[in-house]
Amino acid sequence: MTSPIIDSHHHFWDPKSGGEYGWLSGPFEPINRVFEPDDLRPALDKNGVTGTVLVQTWNDLAETWDFIRTAEATDFVAGVVGWVDLTDARLADTLGELKNSPEGKWLVGIRHLIQTESDPNWLLRNDVGKGLKAVGAADLVYDLVPNLPQLPSCIRTVEAFGDMRFVLDHISKPEIRNGGFNEWAAPIRQFRGRHNVWCKLSGMVTEANWQTWTPKDLKPYVHEVVDIFGTDRCMFGSDWPVCLVAGSYDRVMDALQECVEDLSEADRQKVFGLNAIEAYRLPEFWGKDA
């Protein structure tokens, strides 16, 4: 590819930092360690990745500040999706402080781990809605990271905030390993025609059988997402280092390339980079010729 390749979704973390990393146990124990820029760089170089979007790992404002500073110090991080408290009455001020800081240009989006909320309709609360309005007013994307129970509230949210940009993470985590296609496809098809929503082709390998998955298992889901969102609103994301429990960075990228091999070269360039640049308006790429 001659255009930029953007990994729209990855993380860094230090489990000893005090964050909510209790989930890094059991089958996830192999990734219960520090992951930082130098750990990712070799995979990016090998696969020709131009830039990345660094995404929050827990609901903590301090991590957001840390991540935008990491972006400033890291040549390949092209944007940060951070966390803020959507229910905070001072949210507009907090967003202003972040964006006006020396590293503020790197903040391109906001995310909250809605799947950890006991209320599947948390997004529809009035105080959360006021927070979403502030995110939109700050010209930031809002990343949606639902499991299937939260998906209906996501659909209602993007309908209610039609002027905002949204990105659906991990194709909303269908149960690929259990053949959950139909249960997932019915609600996600309601995003059809919602031109303010992009979808990340990410997180699929960890929803498949970690030991036996092949690109063939992912293809029906990828093809459905491309049909719903179109080639202008789908983007590659590795979900590194979470993906490592099920496959290497190389294998994740190769699998998606196989799944979209029937697309034109121009459309593959959109999926593997140009759409992420447009959705997040990545400061080092937005407005420049690809």
ZIQUIPE-V838444 format. One line per field, one symbol per residue. psi: psi as a letter, one per 20 degrees, with the letter a starting at -180 (. if undefined). burial: I if it has 9 or more other C-alpha atoms within 8 Angstrom, else O. A space follows every 10 residues. Layout:
psi = ???
burial = ???
This chain:
psi = pirqppojor rqroijijrm khimrcijhh jmrpprgihh ghhgghjkph rropqqhrnp hhhggghhhg ghiphioiqp oaqroijphj ghgghggghi rhjhhioirq qpmhiiphoi khhiqghhhh ghhhgghjlq qpppmqrhhi ghhgghghgh miiqpqpoqk kkmqmhhjlk gghghghhii ipinijprpp mrjhhiiroh hiqrhhhhgh gghgghhghr iikqqpphkq jhhiiiqrgg hgghghhhhk hiqrgghhhg hjghhhgggi lphihpjqp.
burial = OOOIIIIIII IIIIIOOOOO OOOIOOOIOO IIOOIOOOOI OOIIOOOOII IIIIIIOIIO IOIIIOIIII IIOOOOIIII IIIIIIIOOO IIOIIIOIII OOIIIIIIII IIIIIOOOOI OIIIOOOIII IIIIIIOIOI IIIIIIIIOI IIIIIIIIOO OOOIIIIIII IIIIIIOOOI IOOIIOIIOO IOOIOIIIII IIIIIIIIII OOIOIOIIIO OIIIIIOIII IIIIIIIIII IOIIIIIOIO OIIOIIOOII OOOOOOIIII IIIIIIIIII IIIOIIOOOO
